Amino acid sequence: MDDGSEYPYKGDLKFRDVTVDPTTGSVILRIVFPNSKDILMPGMFVRAVLQEGVHKKAILVPQQAVSRDPKGNPITLIVDKNSVVQQKQLTLDRPIGNKWLVSSGLEPGERVIVEGILKVKPGIPVKAVPFENGGLTGKENKNVAPPAKKN
């Protein structure tokens, strides 16, 4: 609203224009809201937060966990249920922030190797450690799991 308060009801997006006004950066939308108290007026300008195209089963992986094979195809390394490194070929959709949206190649719950990729290769046993995306550096970095020793 004009005073900075949030309108209490959610609306439904009905139309979105594909062009952006280069002078204002605005886009024309048609959103239908409940308006029982006549708070909203025709032609009123508002700021809106839109949640569009939500994919509830999307898999996002950090970009640093994805590398390329010699042909340029995206791949990642995972730790399987037997604690052995496996290579997976991925199909990537697009970047979202510092992560990749994975279209196919991974299943929910698979453990992706994010750090220490150069220290491991497919087929070797490892001890997986949860990735903590924090400000750890140098000796403090506990995210790299060394390969398991053979007995």
N, C-alpha and C positions, 0 to 999 in steps of 0.2 A: 504494500500500500504506500501512499505518498509519505506517510509518517514513519516508514521503515518497519511497521509491524507486518506480520505474516497473515495472509488471508487464511481463515481456518478450514476451508474446504479444498479438497483435491479436485482437479479437473481432468477431462479426457481430451487428448490431442486429436483433432479431427483433420487438420490440414497443416502442411508446412511448405512454404515457398522454397524453391531451390536457389533463389538468388539472394545475395547479401547486398544491402545498400552500402556502396563503398564510402559514402560520406559519413554515415552514422554507425556502420557495423551492425545494423539491425536486420532482423529477418521477420517476415510476416508469418504469423501463426494463427490458427483458429483453434481455440481451446474452449470447451464448454464446461462451465462451472455451475454448481447450484448457487442461486442468488436470491434466496427467499426474503432477505432483509433489504434488497435493492441497494446494496453497498457498491456493486460494480455498475458502471455506466457505459453505454456504447461508445466506442472510440477511445476508451481510457488506455493510457500507456502504463504498463506494469513491468516489473522485473520478475522473471520466472526462473525456477530451477526445474529442469526437465530430466526425467529419467526415461531414456528411450532405448529400445533394443536390448533389454536385459536378458542375458543368457545365464540361467541359474546353474547350469551344469558346466560352465566354462572352466577350462584349466589354464591358469596363468603360471608361467615359469620365469624366473629371473633371466634376463638376456644373457648374463654371464654363464649360465648353465647350457647354453646352446652354442654349438660350433658347427662347422661345415666339413663334409667329407670332400675328397679330391674333385668330385663332380659338382660341388657347390650345394649339395642337398643338406638341409638342416638336420643335425643329429644331437642327441643328448645321451648321457650315461646315467643309468639308474642302478640302485641296489635292490636286487630281487629278494624274495622271501627267504632264500637260503644265504643271504648276505654276500652274494657274488655280484660283481659288476657286470652289467649287460648294456649293450649299445642299442638305442632305439632311433629309428628314422622318424622324423616329425613332418607334419604338414602345418605350417604356420599361417595364421590369418593376418594379423597385424600387430604392431607394437602398441601397448597401452602403458604409458609411463615408461618405466625401466623393465617391463616384463613383456613376454610374447604371449599372445593368445594362441593356444594350440588347437588346431582343428581336428587333427587325428595323430595317433602314434603313442599317446599316453592314456592310461586308465586312471580313474580316481583312486587315490591312495598309494600310487607308485611313488617311491622315494627317489627324487632326482638329485644327482650330485651337483652341487653348486660351486664348491671350492675344492681345490686339490685335484682338479681334472687332469693336470699334467703328471700327477703322481700315480695314477691308476690306469688300467687298461681292461678291456672286457675279459672276463673269465677268472679274475683274481678275487679272492675273498677279502672283504673289508669289514671294518666295524663302523657302522653309520652313526653319525652324531647329528642331532638336529641343527639346522642352519639358523643362526641368530643374526639378523641383519642389523647390526649395531655399529658403533664406532670403534670396534676393536682393531688394533694394529699390532704388527710385529709379534713379540712373544706372548701377548695377551690373546692372540687369535686361537680360539679353541674349536674353530669350525672345520679344520682340516683333519680328517681322520686318516691316520697312516694305514697302509695295507696290513692285514692280519698276518702274523707269522705262521709259517707252516711248521707243524710238529713232526 
